Structures are given as structure tokens and as C-alpha cells.
């Protein structure tokens, strides 16, 4: 295929060159952002690779095409290493997803790589891709459709109703479905199962018992392959607490087959753990399903996947990151961090290193611990360093892990048994819940990780405002040792339909105390994430007329403002603060009055009135 035909097929409007002959020079591109190509070249592939034949891009995707007259005339290993060089240069140049292509000009041969890491070798080539596609089609391959996410969420609602009718306790449902999903992804046979004798005893096994035994065998095999820490404990939770639960054991074969068939047909097709889009959908499954269970705990705050994604990007998780979530819950932050770290990898060895040795989690609650282990197993292991227990009992384990990134969403209303014992001793006798609103979790963790660590944490707005003596104490402690790099005010209903807390994201640099750093803090007024509430579905992404997510564009803007410390009226502001001040954009931000409408004014009044009623300071009379 001629070069012009390649450009026309993928899309003229996306083609970008920076040399006279239309090639793309990575020397020039990297120089334009203050980087030197020499820092990214490898001796194994030489230093002559600088000019990519054809490059396409939009705001979130880069398609790289290197042409050869005929693959058979070239050393395959050499041309694949050449393309790998261009992928490395592209990652250094932009933060976009990548599709990498080798294409013949004297033939129709096309070799394609995309997804996580973009490792250019035979094992990772997408063999099903044998012809060039349009740029829009490559976008769909890498990102999927927002409508797919809505279908998954809708399916989860239906599945929840099915489990309810089959008598599965709501606190068990998420873990049970996750276990079924894991087994289905690893070859579980559940259709047309017939009664048969047990090999050792000769006792007849019912079809439902055969399926449950098969799931147990799959789980045991997966944990054995992972070299997991505390394998016995994880098996105990997944087996005894889930598969041996009375609700599960009482399912008939027809009920069990129906549940597995529904998951297989309505959830599994949308989950592909080989690329980031699949990771997003899988995590969406867990976080969304959890919103329908555990209604007795109204304060349980499951962090939405897109916020996990944003926070991971804020702290710059990459293949060298060692990430800790000491309150990991279902594992949402760990899944996102593992995804981002593996996106930065170039070899399978690097990916394996990330999964086995660079992701760390702690979870106190047994059910959530089992769920996080399952979640990480579904994502291709990565569960090896998730441990059970209180983070306050894991000080040495944390220190030995040598983490350099912390992502966490601590409990905001923890009771005494969940908090640090010495801290609890200082509580007023009347206090029943953590008066620091989770801040003491953050301060304790900061004291047990590397000084080179960067932390992104979710805390309630009360922690940023700091009216109480306890919160002020922890704000002071943090700034006496660490720098407050940024605070983002997030959407007011971020946890809907779970907890009602209004949260903000705080970013701390632990390398020096705030006063010594002597710099302004970045404050982002990031209230509008382009998600809307949908009855029965929770918060879902808005889309444009073509069905594309508006969140992706918003996320890029938020990150660009933060990274470049840009001040935009109505969105961001820089301000120097102390522990005595409010840590919120609202306190310092310029208002763009041209954007204010009557609706905005009315909404603020309504929100304030609702707050007064909720706090008992006003009475609503119909």
C-alpha cells in the first residue's frame, strides 16, 4: 500500500508531520518540550532511529506507522525494535494512548500493536488486525464506547435483582459475582453439567456441587501461580466465606447456571484485561455493583474509577512507581495504578515486576479484602502484596515496601476500633467517631513512607476547611513536615448513590516542610466532571453527539491546569496558605461573572437551604 493510501485510509485530518518531507522527527518533537532524544535511546537498537514515516494524532491517541517495502526483505527483530524506539519516544513526548503499526508499501502486510504497554514483539502483536483501519476505529479499539459502560452498569442492576430473588445476601453478592467472573475468565464449564461420581469416594456429586468445586480449583490454581502472600487466608475467604456460604450452597443447578450465563453473556464480553478500556469497564463493574450492596453502611465511599484514574495521573504513576493504598477496599486505586504503571512498560518482564513487586494494599474488613484480591486477580494477578489487617499494625511492612506513591481514601467516620490506638486515647469521652475525619490516617501513613513519596488522598470538605480543633491539629502536623502541593474540589455527589460526603483531593509532597518549600499551592475548582445522575444507574458520563465521553476532555484539562500551574477564572487559582487557612479553591478563586446564570444562583440557595434543613438549623414546612 502506498504511503498516500495509508494516510487516506487512517485519516488525512489526523496526519501530523514536522519535517519538509512529511516525516515526524522525534528529535525536534522532544526538543520542543525541553527533552533530549539521547535520554530515551537504547544501545540495543542503535541511535539512528529518529524519523517516523507517518504519524497521526488527536487529543488522546497517537497512531504511529513505520513503512517497509516488504517484511520478508527485513530482519523482523530489527524493524520491531525500531518501532519500539518510536513508541518509547512517543511516550516521552505525549501522554497519549498509542497504536503502533508496521505496514508494507510493496504488499498488503500490516502488523499492529496497541493496548497496555505496547510491547513490540510477536507475542504482543494483535494477530487479528491484518488491515488498516480508520483513526476513529483505532480510537474504539483503545478506548471502547461510553455506551458499553452504560450497558455494563445496566446489566449489574439486573444482576443484583436476580441475586436478590435467588436469596444471595447483599453483603455477599459483590464477592460472589467477582469470584464467578474470575472463574469464567479462566475456562469454567457450567453448561450441560451432569451428575457424576466423585473420583475418590464414589459419592455422587450434583451438577451445582461440581460447578462450585470447579470454581474452587480455578481459584486455588490462580493463587498458586501468583506466589501470593497469605495464600491460605485468601483461599479461606474466597472459598469458606463465599463458595461455602449457605446462600451459595443452597442455589439449585438451574439458578447457578442462570447466574453464570448472565455474567458470561452480559459482563464478560465487555471486559478485556489486555487494554486500558477493558480495565476501566472491569473496575466500573466492581464499583457500580458495590453501590447496590451494604445499604446498612451509608457512609461507605467507593471511589469512582474515573477519579482513581485522575488521581493516579496527578501523581504520575509509571513503571518505576511503588504504590500503596493502606485502606484499599475493593482495590480500585491499586487496579488503576497497576494499569498506569504497565502502560509505561516496554517488556513483559517489566510488567511482571510491576504486578508482583510494586503494588501494595492493606484492608481491614475481611469481605473487602477478599474482593480486592479477586479484583486484582482478574486484572492479571497483581494481588501478591495485598495484606489483611489494620494499617496501624503494618508499620514495618509499609516501611520495608519502600513505596514512593500513596493513593488513598480513608474512612471519614471511623469508630475507635479502626483508628490508631494512641490517637483514640486522646478522644473526648463523648466522641464515637474519628474527629479528624480521616486526617489522622493520612498523617500516620505519611510518617511511615519514604520522604520522596507523593500522596494523593481523598478527604471530606470538613478536613480542608478545618473548623474543629482536631482537624486544625492535623493540618498543622502535615505542614510542619510536608508540602501541600494541590487541593482539588471535586463534584458534590461524587459517591452517589453511596456515601453523601462531599470530598476533595489533597496532594502532598513529603520531601520537605511547607514553609521551607515556600511556594503557592494549586487549587482546582473541579466540580463538573461531565457526569450526570441517572435513575437506577448512579452517575454516568455525558457524551457528545458522536457518543464520545466528555469526561476524557475534562480530565485532560484538569491535568494540564495542574501540571502547568495555570490560573483560569472559575477553574483554578494559586495561593500561599498555612495550616490556619481554608484549603479550598472556593476561598481564593476569581469568579468569572460572565458565566454565572440565574440557575447557578438559585442552585446555591437551594443547596444551602438543604444543608440547613439537614443540620437541623432550619425546618422545612410544606
N, C-alpha and C positions, 0 to 999 in steps of 0.2 A: 504494500500500500504506500503510495506516495505521501510525502510529508504534508502536502496541502490537503490531501484527502483525510489524513489523520486529524488535522486542525478542524476541518469542516465537520467531521463526524463527532468529535468531542465538543466542539463549540467555539467558533471564531471569537465570540464576545468575551470568552474567558481566557483566551491566549495572551500570555504576557512574556515579552522578551525585553532584554535590556542591552542588547548589542546591535550593531548595524545589520548583521545577517539574521537577526531574529532569535538567536540562541539566548540562553539565560546564563549569565556569568554570576557564579556564587561568590567570586572574589569581590565584585562590585556590590552585590546584594549585602553581604556580611559587612563590608566596609561602611556601607551607608548607615548601619546601626551600631557602629563602633566595635565591630568584631573582626578578627583576623582569621582567614581560612586556614592558616597554618595550625591553629589550635584545634582544628577538627579533622585534619588529615591523618591517615594511618599509614605506617610504613608498609604494612602487608599489601596494600593496594596501590601504593605509589602516590606521587603528588601531582600527576599530570591531569587528573580529573577535575576540571573546573567549570566546563561549559556543558550544561544540559541542553539537549537538542530542542525540546519543546516543553513549555511549562504552562499550566492552566491554573487559575485560582479564583476564588471568591472570598467572602469574609470568613469562611470556616473550613474550606477544603482546598488542598493543592493537589493537582494531578501532574505527575512527572513522567515524561515519555522520553526514553532513550531509544534511538533507532539503530538497527543493524541491517545490512543488506540481506543476509541470510544467516540464521542462527547456526547452521551446520558449518559455516566457514569460520566460526569464532570459538574460542575456548570458553565454554559455558561458565566455568568458575570465575574467570576474569571479568566477563561482562556483568555477571551478577554482583561481584564486588564493586564494580564501577557504579552500578545503580545504587548499591548500599551506601556508597560515598555520598551520592546526591541526596539520598534520604537523610543522612546524618547532617548534611549542610542545611537542608530544608528545616529540620527540627531546630537547628541553631538560629535559623533566620526567622521562622514564624512558629506559632504555637498551634498550627492547624493540623487537622487530620490529613493523612497522606494516602493517595493511591499511586503506586509505582508501577510503571509499565515498560516492558521491552517489546518493541514492535519491529517486524520485518518490512523493509521497503521493496525487496525483490520477491516477496511472498506474502502470505496472509497470517503468518505466525504471530501470536500475541501471548505474552506471559504477564500475569497480573498478580500483584501483592497489595493487600490492604488490611485494615483492622488493627489489632493490638500489635505494637512494637514494629511492624512492617520489617520483618526479618527476611532478607532476600536470599533464599536458597530453595532447593527443590521441595523440602518438607513443608514449607510455609506458602508455596505458590498455590493460588486458588485455581485448581485444575479445571473447574467448571467454567471459568472465564476464558473463552477462546476467541472472542471477537470484541472489537472496540465498542464501547457504549457512549452515550451522550453524557455530558457533565452532570445533568440532573439525575441520570440513572446511577452514576457513581456516588452522588450525594445520598441517594436512597440506600445504597449498599452500606455506606459508612454510618449513617445516622438513623435510618429507618423512618417511618412515618409517625407523626404525633397521633394519628388516628389509631395506630396499633396500640399505643399506650392506653387510649380510652377503651379499646376492646378488652385489654387485659384487666383494667380496673372493673369494667362492667362484668367480666367473667368471674372476678373474685367475689363480687356481690352475690352473684347467682350461686357460686360455690359455697359461700357462707350459709346461705339459706338451705342448701342441700345438706350440709353437715349438721345444721340445727335440726332438720327434720329426721336425720339418721341418729340423733342422740349423742353427737360428739360434743363434749363440754367446750364452751367457748374459750377457756384458757388453754385447752389442748389443741385447738384447731390449727393455729399457725404452724406449730411444731410438727403436727401430724401431716399437714399438707406439704411442708418443706421436705419431710422425710420421704413421702411418696414421690415428690418431684425429683429428688435426688436418685431414688431407685429407678424411676422411669428413664432418666437420662443415662443410666448405666445398664440398660438392657433388661429391665424387669418384664417378665412374661406374665400377663394376668388374664388373657382371654382364653376361653375354652379349656380352663384348667379342670381336670377330673380328679376325683378321689383316688388316692393311691396309698399303698402301704409304706410306712416309714422304714427305710433300709435296715436300721439296726435292730429295731424291736418288732417289726412286722405289724405294728399297730396302724390301723387305717387313719390316714390324715384327710381331713376335709379340704375342699378347694381353698377356702379362706385361710385355713391354717398353713397350707402350702405357700400361699402368696406372702403371708406375714413372715414365714421362715425365710423365704427368698429375699425379702427386703432386709432382714437381719444379716444374712450372708453378704449381701452387697455392701451394707454399711461397714461390716467388720473388715471386708476386703479393702475398702477405700481408706479406712483409718490405718490399716496395716501398711498400705502403700505410702501413706503420708509421713510415717515416722512420728506421729503426733505425740505431743506431750500429754500425759494423763489420758492415754487411750482408754483405759478401763473405765474411768469416770465418764468420759464422753459416751462410750458404748452403753453404760448403765443408764444414762439419761435418755439416749435415743431408743434403747430397747425397753428397759423396765418402765420408764416414765411415759413412754409414748406407745410403743407397739404392744406392750403387755398391759396397758391400761384397760380397765373393764369396758369402757366405752368403745374402744377399738376392737377388743376381742369379741364383743357381742355383735359386731357387724356380720350380716349374712354375706354369702359369696356374691349375691346379686347386688347388694348395697356397695360392697367393696369394689366390685368390678365397675359399677356405675361411677363411683367417685374417681377411680383411676382413669377411666375412659374420658371423663370430663376434663381432668387435668391434662391428659395426653393430647386431647384434641383442641382445647381452648387456651392452654397456657404454654405448653412445651413448644409449639411452633413459633412462638414469638420470642423465645429465649435462645440466644446464641452466645455462649460464653467465649467465643473466639474474637469478638469485636466489641467495641465500646457501646454500640447501640444495644447489643444484647445484654450487656452489664446493666445498662440503665433500666431496661424492661424488667430484668430479674429483680433488681433492688426495689423497683416500683411494686412488684408483686408482694414482697415481704412487708414493706412499709404500709401499703394500702390494706393488705389483709389484716394487719395488726390494728388498724383503726376500727375494725369491726369486732374486736375481741377485748376482753378485760374491761368491760364497761364499769366495773366497780372501782377502777382506778382512774378517775377523771383527770388526774394530774400527770399521767404518763405521756411524755412528749417524744414521739417518734420523729426523728429529724427527716424531713423530706429529702429525697435523693438529689434534687437539683440544688438544695442548699449544701448538702455534703459535697457535691461537685464544686460549687463556688468556693467553699472554704478550703478544699484541697488545692485548688488553683491559686488561691490567695497566698498560701504558704509555700507554693512552688514545689509540690511533691514530685520527685523524679526517681530515677533508678538508684540514686545514692541515699535516698531518704530512709530513715529508720523510724517508723511511725507507731505511736502509742495512742490508743483510746482506753483510758482506765475505767470508763463506765460504758462499755461497748454495746450493751443492749443486744439488738438483733444483728449488729456488725455493720451497720450502714456506712459509717466513716471508714472502717477498715476495708470494705469492699471497694469503695471509691478510691481510697489511697492506693490499694493494690493495683487497680485498673490504671491509674495515672502513672504509677511507677513503671508498670510493664509497658505502657505506651512509649516510654523513653528507652526501652531496652533494644539492643541490636541482635542479641543471640538468645538461644533457648537456655543457655547456661545462666545468663543474666536474669532471665525471667524466673528460673527456678530458684535462684538466690533470693530474689525479692519475696517470692511466695513462702519460702521455708525459713528465712532468717531476718526479714526486715519488717514484718507486720506483727504488732504486739497488741493484745487486748486483755482486759480484765473485766469480769462480770460477776456481780454478787448473786443476783437472782438466778436460781437453777434453771428455770424454764427459758429465760432469755439466753443463758449460757449455752444451752443445747441448741437454741435457734441460731445463734451466731456461728457455732461450729458447723451446723448444717449449711448455713448460708455461704460460708467460706469454702466448704467442700464442693458445693455446686459451682462455685466460681473457679474450680480447678485447684483445690486444696487451699493453701494459704491459711489453714486453721491451726497449724502446728504450734503457734505461740499464743494461743488464747487460753487463759487460765481462769479457774473458778475461785471466787473468794472476794474479800474486801480489799480494795486498793491500799488501804491503810496498813494491811498486813503484808504487802508485797514491796516494801521499800527496797530491799536488796535486789529483788528480781528486776525492778524497774531500773535501778542504777546499773546493774550488770547488762541490761539490754542496750545501753548506750544510745538511746533514741535521740533524734535531732528534730523531730516534729511531733507535736501533740495536737490531736483533734479531739474535742470532747464536748459533750452536752450533759453536764452533771445534773443530778436531781435537784429541783428548786425547793422542794418542801420535804426534805429527808427527815425521817424520825431519828431518834437518838441512836438506835442500833446500827444505822447505816453511816453514821458520822464518825469522825476521828475522836477516840475516847478522851484525850486530854482537852480537846475543844469542848466536848459535851459537858465536862466538869464545870466549865465557866458559865453555862447557861443559867438564866434566871429560872427559878423553880417552876414558874408558870409556862415556860416555853415548852411546846410539844414538838415543834418543827424547826428546822435549821434557820436561825435568824439571819444568816448571811446570804440566804437564797442561792446556795451553791458555790459562793465565792471561796469558802474555806477548802473545797475540793480543789479548786484551781490553784490556790496559793500553796497547798501541800504538794501537789504534783510538781509545780514549778521548782520547788526546793529539792526534788529528787531526780531531776533530769539534767542533762548537760547544759552548761551556760551558753552553749552555741545553739541551743534549741529555740525554735519558734513555735508559739502556741496560738491556735485559733479556737476560741471557746464560745459556746452559746450560753448566755446568761439572761435572766429576765430584766426588763427595763428598770426595775427597782434597784438592781445592782449597779446600773450606770448612773442613776440619779443620786443614790446614796443618802437617803434621808435618815436612816436608822444609824445608831452608834456602831452596831456590829458591822454593817456594810462599810461604813466610813473607815473602820479599823482595817478591814481587808484591802480597801482601795489604797490606804496609806502603806500597808505592808508591801503590796505589789510594786508601788512606785519607788519605795526605798531600795528595792533591789533590781527592778526590771523597768523596761521602757514600754509605755503604751503607744504602740505603733499606729493602730487604727481602731475605730469603732464604726460598725455599720448598723443603722437602724433598719430592721427587717420588717416584712409585712406583718400586720397586726394579727392576722389569723393564720399564721404560718403552720400551726399544728392542727388545724381543723381537719377532721371532727374530733380530735383527741383532746389534749390539754388546751385550756383557754389562755395560757400565758402569752404575753407579748414579749418577744425575745430580741436581743441584739447580739451581734458577733463582735467580740473583742479580740484583737490581735496583739500579742506581747512578744517583744524581743528580749530574751533573757540574758543577753551578753553584757548589758550594763544598766545601771540605775537610770531612772527617768531624768533626774536633774542633770546628771553628767552628759547624757546624750544631747540635752539642750536643743531639742527640735520640736517643731509643731506636730501635733497628732492629726492624722487624716480622719475626717468624719464624713461618712456617706449616708445620705438620706435615701436608703434603698427600699422604700416601702412598696413600690409597684414592680412585682416580678412577672407581670403579664400572666398570672394565674387567676382563675375565677372559680367561685364555688358552684358546684353542680350537684343538685339534689341526688343523693344516693351514690355519688361518685367522689365526694370530697372536693379538693381543689385540683383543677386540671388546667393544662396550658391553653392559652389563647393561640389561635393560628391566623395567618393572613389568608387572603382569598385563594392561594395555591395550596393551603394546608400545611404551610411551614410554621414551625414553632417561633413565636415572638420572644420566648424566654432566651433562646440562644443569642439573639442580637442584644438583648438586655444584659445578659451575663458578660458578654464581651465589652460592653460599655462600662459596666461596673468595674471590671478588672482593669480596663485601660485608665479610668479615672484614678483608681488607687495606685497603680504602678507608676504612673507619671505625676501623681500628686496634683492633679488638675482640679481647680475650683470652678464649679459650674453652678450658678444660682439655681436653687431648687433641688440640687442633687448632691453637692459636696462642698466642704469647707475645710480649711486648715486652721488649727487654733492650738495655742500652747495652753496646757491645762495642768493642774495639780490635783492631789487627792481630794481637795476640798470642793472642786468644781464638778458640775454635771458632765458626764462623758457621753453626750448625745449631740448629733448634728443639729437637732431642733433648737438647741440653746445658742448656737453661733451662726447659723446659716442665713445667708441673704435670701430674701424672698423675691421670686420673680412674679411681681404682681400682675403682669400681663397674662399669666397662665391661670390666675385664680378666677373661678366661676362661682355663680350663686350656689350651685350644687355643692361645691367644696366647703363653703361657709356653713351651709345647712348640715352637712355631714359631720363637721367638727362639733357643732352644737348638739346634734343627736348623740354622737359618741360620748360627749362629756355628760349629757343627761343620763345616758345608760350607765355610765360609770358611777354617778352619784346614787342612782337607784340601787345598783348592785352593792355599794358600800353602806347602804342604809342611811345615807345623808339626804336623801330625797324620797318622797313617796309618790308612786305613780297612781293616779286616780283615773279610771275610765270615764 
